[in-house]
Amino acid sequence: MFMKDVLGADLQNFLKSLLPERDLLLTEMEKYAQENHVSIVEPEVGQLLSLLIKITRPKNVLEIGTAIGYSTIWMARALEIGSQITTIELLPGRYKQALKNFQKAGLHDKIKSINGDAREILPNLQENYDFIFLDAAKGQYPEFFKLTPQILKPGGLLVFDNVLINGWVIDLKFPERRKKTMVYRMRNFLEELKNNKDYLTSIIPLGDGVLLCWKKGEENE
Ligand SMILES: C[S@@+](CC[C@H](N)C(=O)[O-])C[C@H]1O[C@@H](n2cnc3c(N)ncnc32)[C@H](O)[C@@H]1O
């Protein structure tokens, strides 16, 4: 009853109907995710990620929250030759499954997969990224946001999925008390971004809400 679509079901189904057909690998992964209750991006968000990668032409992409590698494959397929994606997953089982999917997709040379807690891995990363996709535990988004300035290049894009959390962040109505901290934390995070002078931000109400944060630089303020 409290699980509601951010967009109405009619609009969401219409937008889905306008997507090009996915190949067998992606459709099998969608089926697997649904049957095994693995949360992955909606295909329309996969398409948006692919478009953003094409427009921004990043050399070095970081993803936090691989799951079985569905969004990773959408992004990796859009990368230019010579560009790379690093993706981090906490759960060993999902990490191993994602590796198999990257092999099947023939993308293993473009993707570096890391198994571990991104909160521990991020401070030790030696590289800089021009595109970071955050799709891990929603309650940890403010923490991840604080960890990214050191590794996101000026002019780089930070993309968060699920920032409207089933629409609960909009009206602060949610099914269980134990969701309260996560929902309020996300609401505060979004409100604080309004006054953040380091980023230009926009929320696209696609899927469960996609937040785009473009990092300003000295020459592009
Ligand atoms: C929503 S799923 C990711 C879906 C994936 N991006 C896709 O669309 O195909 C979130 C994943 O983040 C992982 N995760 C949660 N907290 C994490 C952390 N601190 N570090 C790394 N991975 C984490 C979870 O195990 C889960 O598989």
The ligand as an SDF file (V2000), in Angstrom:
LIG
                    3D

 27 29  0  0  0  0  0  0  0  0999 V2000
   20.6450   -1.4500   -5.5530 C   0  0  0  0  0  0  0  0  0  0  0  0
   21.8800   -2.6540   -5.5360 S   0  0  0  0  0  0  0  0  0  0  0  0
   22.9000   -2.1990   -6.8900 C   0  0  0  0  0  0  0  0  0  0  0  0
   22.2530   -2.4480   -8.2020 C   0  0  0  0  0  0  0  0  0  0  0  0
   23.1530   -2.2440   -9.4110 C   0  0  0  0  0  0  0  0  0  0  0  0
   23.7860   -0.9330   -9.3940 N   0  0  0  0  0  0  0  0  0  0  0  0
   22.3420   -2.3700  -10.6800 C   0  0  0  0  0  0  0  0  0  0  0  0
   21.5060   -1.4900  -10.9260 O   0  0  0  0  0  0  0  0  0  0  0  0
   22.5050   -3.3500  -11.3980 O   0  0  0  0  0  0  0  0  0  0  0  0
   22.8670   -2.1580   -4.1920 C   0  0  0  0  0  0  0  0  0  0  0  0
   24.0830   -3.0300   -3.9480 C   0  0  0  0  0  0  0  0  0  0  0  0
   24.9800   -2.3000   -3.1110 O   0  0  0  0  0  0  0  0  0  0  0  0
   25.6360   -3.2150   -2.2730 C   0  0  0  0  0  0  0  0  0  0  0  0
   26.1520   -2.4430   -1.1280 N   0  0  0  0  0  0  0  0  0  0  0  0
   25.4590   -1.9570   -0.0580 C   0  0  0  0  0  0  0  0  0  0  0  0
   26.2680   -1.2750    0.7650 N   0  0  0  0  0  0  0  0  0  0  0  0
   27.5110   -1.3350    0.2030 C   0  0  0  0  0  0  0  0  0  0  0  0
   28.7950   -0.8460    0.5910 C   0  0  0  0  0  0  0  0  0  0  0  0
   28.9490   -0.1610    1.7300 N   0  0  0  0  0  0  0  0  0  0  0  0
   29.8540   -1.0900   -0.2080 N   0  0  0  0  0  0  0  0  0  0  0  0
   29.6960   -1.8000   -1.3680 C   0  0  0  0  0  0  0  0  0  0  0  0
   28.5090   -2.2960   -1.7790 N   0  0  0  0  0  0  0  0  0  0  0  0
   27.4410   -2.0720   -1.0040 C   0  0  0  0  0  0  0  0  0  0  0  0
   24.5580   -4.2330   -1.9150 C   0  0  0  0  0  0  0  0  0  0  0  0
   25.1140   -5.4500   -1.4920 O   0  0  0  0  0  0  0  0  0  0  0  0
   23.7710   -4.3300   -3.2210 C   0  0  0  0  0  0  0  0  0  0  0  0
   24.1900   -5.4270   -3.9990 O   0  0  0  0  0  0  0  0  0  0  0  0
  1  2  1  0
  2  3  1  0
  2 10  1  0
  3  4  1  0
  4  5  1  0
  5  6  1  0
  5  7  1  0
  7  8  2  0
  7  9  1  0
 10 11  1  0
 11 12  1  0
 11 26  1  0
 12 13  1  0
 13 14  1  0
 13 24  1  0
 14 15  1  0
 14 23  1  0
 15 16  2  0
 16 17  1  0
 17 18  1  0
 17 23  2  0
 18 19  1  0
 18 20  2  0
 20 21  1  0
 21 22  2  0
 22 23  1  0
 24 25  1  0
 24 26  1  0
 26 27  1  0
M  CHG  2   2   1   9  -1
M  END
$$$$
